[in-house]
């Protein structure tokens, strides 16, 4: 790869939003697994491990909150882009496009 050819992780706001959806689902799945592990640790009397898992759950909750806020910000950016580029479909444009 040449120096001036840098790959972009996201082609559009929509692809970044899709990534956030995948990230949110992945974190939620991890949280389910952590809750199970926490219960196992508590049942086996491993309180230190259970506390560490509890901290990991807290960090996951924080991450999910940030992902949710990022998704809203991406929605706002998508809306602003449509307003700036005048991409909104008006009834006149729809009729002209179908004619």
C-alpha positions in Angstrom: 0.0 0.0 0.0 1.3 3.4 -0.9 1.7 6.1 1.8 -1.1 8.2 0.4 -3.6 5.3 0.2 -5.0 5.1 3.7 -7.9 2.8 4.2 -10.9 4.4 5.7 -12.7 2.2 8.3 -16.1 3.6 7.3 -17.3 4.7 3.9 -20.3 6.6 5.2 -22.2 7.7 8.3 -24.5 4.8 7.7 -21.7 2.3 7.8 -20.4 3.8 11.0 -24.0 3.5 12.4 -24.1 -0.1 11.4 -20.8 -0.7 13.2 -22.2 0.9 16.3 -25.2 -1.5 16.1 -22.8 -4.5 15.9 -20.7 -3.2 18.7 -23.7 -2.7 21.0 -25.0 -6.2 20.3 -21.5 -7.7 20.9 -21.2 -5.9 24.2 -24.7 -7.0 25.3 -23.8 -10.6 24.5 -20.6 -10.3 26.5 -22.6 -8.9 29.4 -24.8 -12.0 29.4 -21.8 -14.2 29.5 -20.3 -12.1 32.3 -23.4 -12.3 34.4 -23.3 -16.1 34.1 -19.6 -16.1 35.1 -20.4 -13.8 38.0 -23.0 -16.2 39.3 -20.7 -19.2 39.0 -17.9 -17.3 40.8 -20.2 -16.4 43.7 -21.5 -19.9 43.9 -18.0 -21.2 44.1 -17.0 -18.7 46.8 -14.6 -16.7 44.5 -15.6 -13.3 45.8 -12.5 -11.5 44.3 -13.3 -12.9 40.9 -16.9 -12.0 41.2 -16.0 -8.4 42.1 -13.7 -8.3 39.1 -16.5 -9.5 36.9 -18.8 -6.9 38.5 -16.3 -4.2 37.5 -16.2 -5.6 33.9 -20.0 -5.4 33.8 -19.9 -1.8 35.0 -17.4 -1.0 32.2 -19.6 -2.8 29.7 -22.6 -0.7 30.8 -20.6 2.4 30.4 -19.5 1.4 26.9 -23.1 0.6 25.9 -24.1 4.1 27.1 -21.3 5.7 25.0 -22.3 3.5 22.0 -26.0 4.6 22.4 -24.9 8.3 22.5 -22.7 7.8 19.4 -25.6 6.2 17.5 -27.7 9.3 18.3 -24.9 11.6 17.2 -24.6 9.7 13.9 -28.4 10.0 13.4 -28.0 13.8 14.0 -25.2 13.9 11.5 -27.2 12.0 8.9 -30.1 14.4 9.3 -27.8 17.5 9.1 -26.2 16.1 6.0 -29.6 15.7 4.4 -30.5 19.2 5.3 -27.2 20.6 4.1 -27.3 18.7 0.8 -31.0 19.3 0.4 -31.6 15.5 0.1 -35.1 15.5 1.6 -37.7 14.2 -0.7 -40.5 16.8 -1.1 -43.8 15.8 -2.7 -42.9 17.8 -5.8 -39.6 15.8 -6.2 -41.3 12.5 -5.7 -43.9 13.4 -8.4 -41.2 14.6 -10.8 -39.2 11.5 -10.3 -42.1 9.2 -11.0 -43.2 11.1 -14.1 
